[in-house]
């Protein structure tokens, strides 16, 4: 069963044994910002995607968010 985009960050975070707070701090973003992204209230910025991909040890496309047009080409 495919993982929904909303749950993708939770799964990746769990696979890396991180809490929301640890993930936010490692990505150098406010904890509330990370929470809003993980819970589907906000879309991550380009910088957010890069930081989260690095922290969660995946590519930006593996995060499950739409990439900007120039990155998708």
N, CA, C and O of each residue as an XYZ file, in Angstrom:
292
protein
N       0.852     -1.184      0.000
C       0.000      0.000      0.000
C       0.891      1.238      0.000
O       1.745      1.377      0.877
N       0.710      2.149     -0.974
C       1.554      3.338     -1.039
C       1.327      4.259      0.153
O       0.227      4.331      0.702
N       2.381      4.959      0.539
C       2.302      5.902      1.645
C       1.862      7.251      1.091
O       2.405      7.725      0.093
N       0.875      7.869      1.739
C       0.410      9.176      1.279
C       1.506     10.206      1.487
O       2.379     10.047      2.341
N       1.444     11.248      0.701
C       2.444     12.306      0.808
C       2.471     12.870      2.221
O       3.535     13.179      2.757
N       1.295     12.999      2.817
C       1.210     13.549      4.175
C       1.976     12.676      5.168
O       2.604     13.191      6.093
N       1.925     11.372      4.981
C       2.589     10.462      5.916
C       4.036     10.169      5.551
O       4.760      9.571      6.347
N       4.466     10.577      4.374
C       5.821     10.259      3.912
C       6.887     10.794      4.861
O       7.827     10.071      5.190
N       6.766     12.040      5.307
C       7.761     12.586      6.229
C       7.773     11.823      7.547
O       8.837     11.589      8.121
N       6.602     11.436      8.027
C       6.548     10.665      9.279
C       7.300      9.345      9.131
O       8.061      8.953     10.016
N       7.084      8.666      8.010
C       7.742      7.382      7.773
C       9.253      7.575      7.688
O      10.011      6.844      8.324
N       9.688      8.554      6.906
C      11.127      8.814      6.773
C      11.741      9.206      8.110
O      12.843      8.773      8.447
N      11.029     10.021      8.861
C      11.523     10.444     10.177
C      11.657      9.242     11.110
O      12.650      9.112     11.826
N      10.663      8.374     11.097
C      10.699      7.174     11.935
C      11.838      6.239     11.520
O      12.510      5.652     12.368
N      12.047      6.107     10.212
C      13.142      5.261      9.729
C      14.500      5.766     10.195
O      15.445      4.990     10.334
N      14.593      7.072     10.436
C      15.839      7.673     10.924
C      15.840      7.852     12.432
O      16.753      8.455     12.996
N      14.797      7.317     13.090
C      14.670      7.361     14.548
C      14.801      8.787     15.085
O      15.553      9.042     16.025
N      14.054      9.713     14.469
C      14.081     11.110     14.862
C      12.704     11.564     15.331
O      11.681     11.077     14.850
N      12.693     12.491     16.265
C      11.448     13.139     16.662
C      11.217     14.337     15.744
O      12.101     14.717     14.976
N      10.036     14.925     15.826
C       9.776     16.139     15.052
C      10.750     17.245     15.456
O      11.267     17.969     14.606
N      10.990     17.366     16.743
C      11.888     18.411     17.237
C      13.302     18.194     16.721
O      13.941     19.138     16.256
N      13.797     16.969     16.794
C      15.147     16.678     16.292
C      15.252     16.950     14.795
O      16.243     17.511     14.327
N      14.227     16.552     14.051
C      14.231     16.769     12.603
C      14.257     18.257     12.297
O      15.045     18.702     11.461
N      13.421     19.020     12.951
C      13.377     20.471     12.731
C      14.715     21.114     13.061
O      15.217     21.930     12.289
N      15.285     20.762     14.179
C      16.560     21.365     14.584
C      17.683     21.012     13.612
O      18.488     21.870     13.251
N      17.735     19.760     13.194
C      18.776     19.354     12.243
C      18.589     20.025     10.890
O      19.564     20.289     10.186
N      17.346     20.301     10.525
C      17.057     20.980      9.261
C      17.144     22.502      9.410
O      16.942     23.242      8.447
N      17.448     22.959     10.630
C      17.582     24.391     10.920
C      16.321     25.179     10.559
O      16.374     26.218      9.901
N      15.194     24.647     11.012
C      13.926     25.352     10.808
C      13.157     25.352     12.128
O      13.373     24.488     12.978
N      12.261     26.323     12.296
C      11.449     26.332     13.518
C      10.634     25.031     13.634
O      10.171     24.476     12.638
N      10.479     24.575     14.859
C       9.730     23.331     15.095
C       8.304     23.430     14.567
O       7.772     22.462     14.022
N       7.685     24.594     14.727
C       6.313     24.761     14.236
C       6.264     24.690     12.715
O       5.291     24.188     12.152
N       7.290     25.181     12.051
C       7.350     25.104     10.579
C       7.392     23.643     10.148
O       6.654     23.231      9.254
N       8.264     22.862     10.789
C       8.351     21.443     10.438
C       7.012     20.749     10.693
O       6.539     19.983      9.854
N       6.409     21.014     11.841
C       5.129     20.390     12.174
C       4.086     20.706     11.101
O       3.337     19.821     10.687
N       4.034     21.964     10.647
C       3.047     22.359      9.630
C       3.299     21.653      8.303
O       2.354     21.291      7.604
N       4.574     21.456      7.951
C       4.901     20.736      6.717
C       4.513     19.267      6.860
O       3.850     18.711      5.984
N       4.922     18.641      7.955
C       4.648     17.217      8.146
C       3.145     16.929      8.198
O       2.701     15.873      7.747
N       2.379     17.844      8.733
C       0.940     17.636      8.870
C       0.126     18.174      7.697
O      -1.105     18.185      7.742
N       0.816     18.618      6.651
C       0.135     19.005      5.423
C      -0.456     20.398      5.399
O      -1.229     20.718      4.496
N      -0.116     21.238      6.367
C      -0.649     22.597      6.390
C       0.158     23.554      5.517
O      -0.387     24.536      5.013
N       1.440     23.283      5.333
C       2.314     24.125      4.513
C       3.084     23.268      3.530
O       3.362     22.097      3.789
N       3.426     23.864      2.402
C       4.316     23.228      1.435
C       5.743     23.647      1.773
O       5.965     24.805      2.127
N       6.700     22.756      1.677
C       8.085     23.148      1.977
C       8.652     24.028      0.874
O       8.339     23.852     -0.303
N       9.488     24.974      1.271
C      10.196     25.801      0.293
C      11.319     24.959     -0.321
O      11.571     23.836      0.116
N      11.981     25.506     -1.324
C      13.123     24.808     -1.919
C      14.184     24.529     -0.865
O      14.741     23.433     -0.812
N      14.465     25.526     -0.022
C      15.455     25.351      1.040
C      15.014     24.291      2.045
O      15.827     23.492      2.509
N      13.722     24.289      2.381
C      13.179     23.279      3.300
C      13.380     21.880      2.720
O      13.814     20.971      3.428
N      13.065     21.703      1.436
C      13.209     20.389      0.795
C      14.653     19.913      0.816
O      14.932     18.753      1.121
N      15.568     20.821      0.489
C      16.992     20.454      0.495
C      17.443     20.029      1.893
O      18.115     19.010      2.058
N      17.064     20.825      2.896
C      17.462     20.536      4.272
C      16.852     19.225      4.768
O      17.541     18.414      5.388
N      15.574     19.018      4.497
C      14.917     17.792      4.955
C      15.476     16.557      4.256
O      15.648     15.511      4.882
N      15.758     16.674      2.972
C      16.342     15.540      2.246
C      17.687     15.157      2.857
O      17.989     13.974      3.010
N      18.480     16.146      3.201
C      19.796     15.876      3.805
C      19.633     15.210      5.175
O      20.285     14.208      5.466
N      18.761     15.772      6.009
C      18.543     15.229      7.357
C      17.987     13.806      7.297
O      18.393     12.943      8.075
N      17.058     13.567      6.372
C      16.391     12.265      6.290
C      17.105     11.289      5.351
O      16.648     10.164      5.146
N      18.221     11.730      4.789
C      19.093     10.888      3.950
C      18.367     10.282      2.748
O      18.448      9.083      2.482
N      17.649     11.161      2.030
C      16.956     10.770      0.805
C      17.142     11.879     -0.223
O      17.654     12.951      0.098
N      16.728     11.618     -1.452
C      16.734     12.677     -2.459
C      15.505     13.555     -2.242
O      14.556     13.159     -1.565
N      15.537     14.740     -2.820
C      14.379     15.632     -2.693
C      13.126     14.993     -3.271
O      12.037     15.153     -2.720
N      13.270     14.273     -4.374
C      12.080     13.650     -4.975
C      11.508     12.553     -4.079
O      10.303     12.303     -4.106
N      12.347     11.901     -3.292
C      11.871     10.850     -2.386
C      11.061     11.408     -1.216
O      10.391     10.649     -0.515
N      11.115     12.713     -0.998
C      10.308     13.318      0.062
C       8.821     13.274     -0.277
O       7.974     13.291      0.616
N       8.509     13.218     -1.573
C       7.121     13.108     -1.988
C       6.428     14.419     -2.267
O       5.213     14.446     -2.463
N       7.185     15.523     -2.289
C       6.606     16.830     -2.602
C       6.894     17.160     -4.049
O       7.864     16.670     -4.628
N       6.049     17.996     -4.634
C       6.279     18.445     -5.999
C       7.542     19.294     -6.031
O       7.739     20.176     -5.194
N       8.394     19.011     -7.014
C       9.618     19.785     -7.166
C       9.358     20.972     -8.079
O       8.450     20.926     -8.910
N      10.141     22.034     -7.937
C       9.985     23.166     -8.852
C      10.219     22.714    -10.278
O      10.913     21.725    -10.511
N       9.653     23.419    -11.224
C       9.724     23.039    -12.642
C      11.154     22.854    -13.122
O      11.434     21.907    -13.857
N      12.071     23.739    -12.724
C      13.441     23.628    -13.206
C      14.147     22.388    -12.666
O      15.028     21.847    -13.333
N      13.777     21.927    -11.469
C      14.387     20.719    -10.900
C      13.827     19.452    -11.516
O      14.499     18.421    -11.538
N      12.605     19.520    -12.016
C      11.944     18.344    -12.565
C      12.434     18.024    -13.972
O      12.214     16.916    -14.461
N      13.094     18.975    -14.630
C      13.552     18.761    -16.008
C      14.804     17.957    -16.069
O      15.315     17.691    -17.157
